[in-house]
Amino acid sequence: MKHEPLELGLKIEDAILVNEKLKDFVVYKSGKPRIDFKNKEAMKEYNIAILGHVFGLDMDFHEDALIPTPINRYLFIKNIFDEKDDIKDVLEIGTGSGIISILIAKYFECNVTATDTVSDYLKIAKDNISKNNLPIGKKYSNHEVFIAALREFCKEENNYDYFIYSCSDILLPSNLINELLKRKD
C-alpha cells in the first residue's frame, strides 16, 4: 500500500473547519452541531470535507449523481485488497465522480481504467483524477466504446484482474464476469 489515510472519521465540528460551506447546513441540538444528511448538498459538502481531511483528495460531485460516502467506499475496497494481494489491474464501470478508481490508485498501487457512459459524470471524474494527479487509464464516454472495453475485459487474456461495477459496488474476479457474460438467459 502506498499511503494510509488519516484516522477514519471526521466530527461535524471539525468538518466545518475543513469546509466552511457546511455552516449553511448545521443545526444545533442539545448544544451539538448536527447536519441533515437527507439534504444532498449537505451530504456533498460533508463528504468533500472527509475526502480532503482524511484522504488528502480534492474532489467534486455532479449535482445529479449519487454522493458516495468515502469512508464506506474505502473500507469496501480495503476489505477486498486485504484478502487478495495479487490485484494489479482493475476495470471500473460506472465511475461517476471517480472516487473508487481514485482510492484504488492512491492507496492500493493498481492500474485502474475508469469508465462511464454519462459524459457529465466523466468530465467530473476526469477533473477529479487530474486535480489529484493520479495515473488512471482510459475513460470511455459512449456506449459503443464502453461495450468494447467490457468485451476486452471478457477476453480469455485480458489486462484486468478485477472488474468493479460501481453502481452496485460489486467487485468480482474476471473469471466470474466472463462466465456471467457468456450466459444466454
C-alpha positions in Angstrom: 0.0 0.0 0.0 1.3 3.5 -0.9 -0.4 5.5 1.8 -2.6 5.2 4.7 -5.5 7.6 5.3 -5.7 9.6 8.5 -8.0 8.2 11.2 -11.2 7.3 9.5 -14.0 9.6 10.5 -14.5 13.4 10.9 -16.6 15.0 13.6 -19.0 17.6 12.3 -17.4 20.4 14.3 -14.0 19.5 12.6 -15.7 19.1 9.2 -16.9 22.7 9.5 -13.4 23.9 10.0 -12.2 22.0 6.9 -15.2 23.0 4.7 -16.9 26.3 5.7 -19.8 25.7 3.3 -21.1 23.2 5.9 -22.1 26.0 8.2 -25.1 26.6 6.0 -26.4 23.1 6.9 -25.7 22.9 10.6 -28.3 23.0 13.3 -27.6 22.7 17.0 -29.5 20.2 19.1 -28.6 20.0 22.8 -25.6 22.2 22.1 -24.1 19.8 19.5 -23.8 20.5 15.8 -26.0 18.3 13.5 -26.3 18.0 9.8 -29.4 16.9 7.9 -27.9 14.0 5.9 -31.2 13.8 3.9 -30.1 17.1 2.3 -28.0 16.1 -0.8 -26.0 19.4 -0.7 -25.1 18.9 3.0 -24.0 15.3 2.3 -21.9 16.5 -0.7 -20.1 19.2 1.4 -19.6 16.8 4.4 -18.1 14.2 2.0 -15.9 16.8 0.4 -14.5 17.6 3.9 -13.9 14.0 4.6 -12.2 13.4 1.3 -9.9 16.4 1.9 -9.1 15.8 5.5 -9.0 12.0 5.8 -7.8 11.0 2.3 -6.0 14.1 1.1 -8.2 14.3 -2.0 -9.7 17.3 -3.8 -12.9 16.1 -5.3 -16.3 17.4 -6.5 -19.5 15.6 -7.5 -22.1 16.1 -10.2 -25.3 17.6 -8.8 -27.5 14.8 -10.2 -25.2 11.9 -9.3 -25.0 9.7 -6.2 -23.0 11.2 -3.5 -20.8 8.4 -2.2 -19.7 8.0 1.4 -15.9 7.9 1.1 -15.1 6.0 4.2 -17.5 3.2 3.3 -16.0 3.1 -0.2 -12.5 2.9 1.2 -13.4 0.2 3.7 -15.2 -1.8 1.0 -12.1 -1.6 -1.3 -9.7 -2.3 1.6 -11.5 -5.4 2.6 -11.1 -6.8 -1.0 -7.4 -5.9 -1.2 -6.7 -7.3 2.3 -8.0 -10.7 1.1 -6.5 -10.5 -2.4 -2.9 -9.3 -2.7 -2.5 -10.1 -6.4 -4.8 -7.4 -7.8 -2.8 -5.2 -10.1 -5.2 -4.1 -12.9 -8.8 -3.0 -12.3 -11.6 -2.0 -14.7 -14.3 0.2 -13.2 -17.6 0.6 -15.0 -19.8 3.4 -13.8 -17.1 5.5 -12.2 -19.3 8.6 -11.6 -17.1 11.0 -9.7 -14.2 8.6 -9.9 -14.0 8.1 -6.2 -13.5 4.3 -6.3 -10.8 4.4 -9.0 -9.1 7.3 -7.3 -9.0 5.5 -3.9 -7.7 2.3 -5.6 -5.0 4.2 -7.5 -3.9 6.2 -4.4 -4.0 3.5 -1.7 -3.6 0.2 -3.4 -1.0 0.8 -6.2 -3.1 -0.6 -9.0 -3.6 0.3 -12.6 -7.2 1.4 -13.0 -9.3 2.0 -16.0 -12.3 4.2 -15.2 -15.3 4.2 -17.5 -18.7 5.8 -17.6 -21.4 6.4 -20.2 -22.6 9.7 -18.8 -20.4 12.4 -20.3 -21.2 14.9 -17.5 -20.0 12.4 -14.9 -17.0 11.5 -16.9 -16.0 15.2 -17.1 -16.1 15.4 -13.3 -14.2 12.2 -12.9 -11.5 13.4 -15.3 -11.3 16.7 -13.4 -11.0 14.8 -10.1 -8.4 12.5 -11.4 -6.4 15.4 -12.8 -6.7 17.5 -9.6 -5.3 14.6 -7.6 -2.6 13.8 -10.1 -3.3 10.0 -10.3 -2.4 7.7 -13.1 -5.9 6.4 -14.1 -6.3 4.9 -17.6 -8.8 5.3 -20.4 -12.1 6.9 -19.8 -14.9 5.9 -22.1 -18.0 8.0 -22.6 -20.2 6.4 -25.2 -22.0 3.1 -25.2 -20.1 1.6 -28.1 -16.6 2.3 -26.7 -17.9 1.3 -23.2 -19.1 -2.1 -24.6 -15.7 -2.5 -26.4 -14.0 -2.1 -23.0 -16.2 -4.7 -21.4 -15.6 -7.1 -24.4 -11.8 -6.5 -24.0 -12.2 -7.4 -20.3 -14.0 -10.6 -21.1 -11.4 -12.0 -23.5 -9.5 -15.0 -22.2 -6.3 -13.0 -21.9 -7.2 -9.5 -20.8 -5.3 -6.9 -18.8 -7.7 -6.8 -15.8 -7.6 -8.8 -12.6 -10.9 -7.3 -11.2 -14.0 -5.6 -12.5 -15.9 -3.1 -10.5 -19.5 -2.2 -11.4 -19.7 0.9 -9.1 -23.4 1.4 -9.4 -23.9 -1.5 -7.0 -20.4 -1.6 -5.6 -19.8 -5.1 -6.9 -16.2 -6.2 -7.1 -15.9 -9.5 -9.0 -13.0 -11.7 -10.2 -12.6 -11.6 -14.0 -13.3 -15.3 -14.5 -16.8 -14.9 -12.8 -17.6 -11.9 -15.1 -16.6 -14.0 -18.1 -19.0 -16.7 -17.1 -21.8 -14.3 -16.4 -21.5 -12.6 -19.7 -21.4 -16.0 -21.6 -24.9 -16.9 -20.3 -27.8 -16.6 -22.7 -30.5 -16.2 -20.1 
